[in-house]
Amino acid sequence: MNSFDIDFDSDKAAAYLRQLSPQDFAGFGLDHVAYVRPVTVDDAPAFSVHAADGTPLTVVPERDVAFATVRQNDMEPLSVH
């Protein structure tokens, strides 16, 4: 067995997920992902960074800066259009 051989039972996983409350389900990824979306601030293009639950975190002038900011906080950035 190598590190890629994982005994994963999709039926058990699905049953577990069905038992989660909407609040628990919404919490998935909260500490692991952040969303980056284009916005306009004072008639200038910018990028807004949001937590997984939609909470606004910051606005920066460039997409690359937004992604770097997210990664510096040990999260994975995801684009939202």
C-alpha positions as CSV (number, residue, x, y, z in Angstrom):
1,M,0.0,0.0,0.0
2,N,1.4,3.4,-1.0
3,S,0.4,6.8,0.2
4,F,-2.2,7.1,-2.6
5,D,-4.0,3.9,-1.6
6,I,-6.8,5.2,0.7
7,D,-9.7,3.1,1.8
8,F,-12.4,5.6,1.0
9,D,-16.0,4.6,1.3
10,S,-18.1,7.2,-0.6
11,D,-21.4,5.8,0.9
12,K,-20.1,6.4,4.5
13,A,-18.9,9.9,3.5
14,A,-22.2,10.8,1.9
15,A,-24.1,9.5,5.0
16,Y,-21.9,11.6,7.2
17,L,-22.4,14.8,5.1
18,R,-26.2,14.3,5.2
19,Q,-26.1,14.5,9.0
20,L,-24.4,17.9,9.0
21,S,-26.4,20.9,9.9
22,P,-26.4,23.8,7.4
23,Q,-24.1,25.7,9.8
24,D,-21.6,22.9,10.0
25,F,-21.7,22.4,6.2
26,A,-21.1,26.1,5.7
27,G,-18.1,25.9,8.0
28,F,-16.3,23.5,5.6
29,G,-13.2,25.3,4.3
30,L,-13.7,28.3,6.4
31,D,-10.1,28.3,7.6
32,H,-8.7,26.9,4.3
33,V,-10.1,28.9,1.4
34,A,-10.7,32.6,0.6
35,Y,-12.5,34.0,-2.4
36,V,-11.2,36.7,-4.6
37,R,-13.5,38.7,-6.8
38,P,-13.1,41.8,-9.0
39,V,-14.8,45.0,-7.7
40,T,-14.8,48.7,-8.4
41,V,-13.7,51.1,-5.7
42,D,-13.8,54.9,-6.4
43,D,-14.2,54.1,-10.1
44,A,-11.0,52.1,-10.1
45,P,-10.7,48.3,-10.5
46,A,-9.8,46.4,-7.4
47,F,-10.1,42.9,-5.9
48,S,-12.1,42.0,-2.8
49,V,-11.0,39.0,-0.6
50,H,-13.8,37.2,1.2
51,A,-13.7,34.3,3.8
52,A,-15.4,31.1,2.8
53,D,-18.6,32.2,4.6
54,G,-18.7,35.4,2.5
55,T,-17.3,37.7,5.2
56,P,-15.3,40.5,3.5
57,L,-11.7,40.6,4.6
58,T,-9.9,43.2,2.5
59,V,-9.8,45.0,-0.8
60,V,-6.5,45.3,-2.7
61,P,-5.7,47.0,-6.1
62,E,-4.3,43.9,-7.9
63,R,-5.4,40.3,-8.3
64,D,-1.8,39.0,-7.7
65,V,-1.7,40.9,-4.5
66,A,-5.0,39.4,-3.4
67,F,-3.8,35.9,-4.1
68,A,-0.5,36.5,-2.4
69,T,-2.3,37.9,0.7
70,V,-4.5,34.9,0.9
71,R,-1.6,32.5,0.6
72,Q,0.4,34.4,3.2
73,N,-2.4,33.5,5.6
74,D,-2.1,29.8,4.8
75,M,-5.3,29.7,2.8
76,E,-6.0,28.7,-0.8
77,P,-7.4,31.5,-3.0
78,L,-10.3,30.9,-5.4
79,S,-11.6,33.2,-8.1
80,V,-15.2,34.3,-8.2
81,H,-16.4,36.1,-11.3
